[in-house]
Amino acid sequence: MVNYKVTVLPSGLLNGTTMNSIFIKLVGTDGESDRTWLCNFTGPLAFTAGQASCFNVCCRASIGKLILIELDKQGLPLIPQDSWFPPKVEVESPEGDTYNFPIYRWITDSEIKRFREGTALRVFEDIHHLGRYSREQALKQREKDYRWDVYAEGIPHNMKVEGPLSLPCEVRFSFTKTTEFGFTALTGLAELGLKGLSDSKKNWTNLDDLNLVFCNKRTDISEYVQEHWKEDTFFGYQYLNGINPILIRRCTALPENFPVTDEMLFPDGQSSLADEMKNGNIFLLDYKRLDGLKGNMINGKQQYLMAPLVLLQKTPDDKLMPIAIQLKQTPADDNPIFLPTDSEYDWLTAKIFVRSADFSEHQLNVHLLRTHLLAEVYAVSLLRNVPMVHPLYKLLIPHTRYTLQINFLARFALISPSGFFTKFAASGGEGMGTILKRSLSSMTYSSLCMPEDIAERGMEDVPNYYYRDDGLKLWDIIKRFVGGVLSFYYKSDEEVQKDSELQKWISDIFEHGFLSQENTGIPQSFTSVVELVKFVTMVIFTGSGQHSAVNTGQYDYDGWMPNTPTSLQLPPPTTKGTTSEATMLNTLPNINTTVQGMATVWLLSKPSSDFVPLGQYPEEHFSEENPRELIKDFQGELEGLTTGISVRNRKLKIPYTYMDPAVIENSVAI
């Protein structure tokens, strides 16, 4: 007889222990053990003590190299089935070898669960000869748990789920997250002191009243926004370091539908548009994805959504100033080009229409589509197609935390027929679907890869572009980490090409995420290690740094409503000289639309207390020493970036923190 020492690590979750009986079977290359009850003198309490529990499993002879374990959990006569979350099982063989079986899953029923040894890259090749454990059998349950669904035509597919409780337990919110998120959602209006205003359909009669509402909850940046939102310098600054820093691009040729003249911009003849473009000083904002959309109906009243074109100029002191605004895409006599030399309220109203358009462009394209919906596709394809011991699974599973549930809630509470966007945003209803479809159809792989995106937009040398500065450093840190890990497992391009699980992962992403649109440039398969490293870097960056850049500052920049109105109640002026403070106030959203918007961006900006920052991995999926060391190096580089950002920010009036690893969550979790 030989003994195998089995150690079950304790659950780190408050409700992750079990009073049920646990049984195990060891499967090796030369045989398997009997199904054995893991029982010691503490009985079932072994799995509630908060410490590792050790057991012996006896076999008549060595069963060779361990390949997998089978676990099942059975209720007792007076103890019904409960839920158990074991992190990992370690097994020491009679030969002195230690095998690791990462689990990190909820076990809720009495069915047999199989877990493969954690250091094997090609473990399926080892077990095919056993006959009972084919690849198809191993992935069958995952394909059943993680099914594709179509929420709306023309946008990325999502996971089919009836509600949060129908999600597999391992991808649900924790108890802490559930409690805090639900409380914030229910009490957002009360926390902001706005509950009594949520039903008021009156217009704001002066900004002082809005000041009184806004004073209940402020951040340092939101207070700065309130004080400076009318200023041209701050208007331009937001397109570099606000929550939509990816729309702006250097302008080298004026769009044909934007007939700006030198006489408009340089009446003194001291310069020309051609010279300024040649010198790299002119930048463009083009909201063409919003063109032709009819505004939503809110409180029974027609709303208005424009598709502006905006020119900005870099000044000698490195400020970015708006110099021309056209609020509709098609030039016409009733579509004037507004200039800083126009009357105060003509110019301010034009900027308000631009900022309102930016709300829809940012929320639907930049935030929802390009981070949330794509992150869900990457996660579902991973969970469907890649086994738990695969290096790709180990590398990416921390970056899927909470994504599936937060996206279900987004579809339910934000973009559903009764959601916030449908009820309180100018782009709600039909416009919302059109914007999402247009955004996906125009998306490119290169635009998701920060170094290429910055270059394509001509933004490499623009001063004070902290999103770019911090983001490129973060991209490089992630890429070095990903490259180190994947190069440890894949020694040649041929190994990548032959990995069927890896190829199925990217194939599903191309089909279900990008709807098989070849013009996106998304790879349909992987042919090299370099190609794989780039794509995985993009996946991690999208769900962590990029999401933080476009999500974390929502209350900072959108909390003060006039800076980013969710909707506008009057059409834009068709002639100059017809606006006033009164028309501006009547154009801004009414009281209940304002406060609902404030409560929503407050909720979307508030992390939970079980936040896991980028680079921290509470679950230990890697068993090999090399990737463990790479994780330490990764964490050290992230700490260095945090230090550099902190030093830089001490000199800034508006600190830029959204790409600071200390505030970046590991996944799309809010």
RAJO-V436769 format. One record per backbone hydrogen bond with DSSP energy under -0.5 kcal/mol. CO is the residue of the C=O (numbers start at 1). NH is the residue of the N-H. Records with the same first field share a line. If there is no record, write none. Layout:
BEGIN
CO=NH + NH
END
This chain:
BEGIN
2=59
4=6 + 57
5=7 + 92
6=55
7=9 + 90
8=53
13=16
16=85
21=74
22=38
23=72
24=36
25=70
26=33
27=67 + 68
28=31
31=28
36=24
37=39
40=43
42=45
43=46
44=47
45=48 + 49
47=18
53=8
55=6
57=4
59=2
63=30 + 31
65=29
67=117
68=27
69=115
70=25
71=113
72=23
74=21
76=79
79=76
84=107
86=104 + 105
87=103 + 104
88=9
89=101
90=7
91=93 + 99
92=5
93=96
97=93
99=91
100=118
101=89
105=86
106=108
107=84
109=73
113=71
115=69
117=120
119=121
122=125 + 126
123=127
124=128
127=130 + 131
128=131
130=132
134=138
135=139
136=140
137=141
139=143
140=144
141=145
142=146
145=147
147=160
149=151 + 158
152=155
158=149
159=161
163=166
164=167
168=171
169=172
171=405
174=178
175=179
176=180
177=181
178=182
179=183
180=184
181=185
182=186
183=187
184=188
187=191
188=192
189=194 + 195
190=193
194=197 + 198
195=198
197=200
200=592
202=591
206=209 + 210
207=211
208=212
209=213
210=214
211=215
213=216
214=217
219=223
220=224
221=225
222=226
223=227
224=228
225=229
228=231
231=235
232=236
233=237
234=238
235=239
236=239
237=240 + 241
238=242 + 244
244=247
249=284
250=252
255=258
258=260
261=265
262=266
266=269
272=276
273=277
274=278
275=279
276=281
277=280
281=314
282=251
283=312
284=249
285=310
287=290
288=291
290=293
296=298 + 303
298=301
301=298
304=568
308=287
309=326
310=285
311=323 + 324
312=283
313=315 + 321
315=318
319=315 + 321
321=313
324=311
325=338
326=309
327=307
329=331
332=335
335=332
336=327 + 338
338=325
339=342
343=347
344=348
345=349
346=350
347=351
348=352
349=353
350=354
351=355
352=356
353=357
354=358
355=359
356=360
357=361
358=362
359=363
360=364 + 365
361=365 + 366
362=367
363=368
364=369
365=370
367=371 + 372
368=373
369=374
371=375
372=376
373=377
374=378
375=379
376=380
377=381
378=382
379=383
380=384
381=385
382=386
385=387
387=390
390=394
391=395
392=396
393=397
396=399
397=400
398=401
400=403 + 404
402=406
403=407
404=408
405=409
406=410
407=411
408=412
409=413
410=414 + 415
413=420
414=421 + 422
416=419
419=423
420=424
421=425
425=428
426=296
428=431
429=432 + 433
430=434
431=435
432=436
433=437
434=438
435=439
436=440
437=441
438=442
440=443
444=448
445=448 + 449
446=449
448=450
449=452 + 453
450=454
451=455
452=456
453=457
454=459
455=458
457=250
459=462
462=465
464=466
465=469
466=470
467=471
468=472
469=473
470=474
471=475
472=476
473=477
474=478
475=479
476=480
477=481
478=482
479=483
480=484
481=485
482=486
483=487
484=488
485=489
486=490
489=491
492=496
493=497
494=498
495=499
496=499
498=500
499=503
500=504
501=505
502=506
503=507
504=508
505=509
506=510
507=511
508=512 + 513
509=513 + 514
510=516
512=157
514=517
516=518
517=520
518=521
520=445
528=532
529=533
530=534
531=535
532=536
533=537
534=538
535=539
536=540
537=541
538=542
539=543
540=544
541=546 + 547
542=547
544=548
545=549
546=550
547=551
548=552
551=554
553=557
554=558
555=559
559=561
560=563 + 564
561=564
566=426
567=589
568=304
575=578
580=584
581=585
582=586
583=587
584=588
587=569
590=594
591=595
592=596
593=597
594=598
595=599
596=600
597=601
598=602
599=603
600=604
601=605
602=605
603=606
605=607
608=611
611=613
612=666
613=616
619=621
624=628
625=629
626=630
627=631
628=632
629=633
630=634
631=635
632=636
633=637
634=638
635=639
636=640
637=641
638=642
639=643
640=644
641=645
642=646
643=647
644=648
645=649
646=650
647=650
648=651
649=652
653=655
655=657
657=660
659=661
660=663 + 664
661=614
663=665
664=614
667=669
END
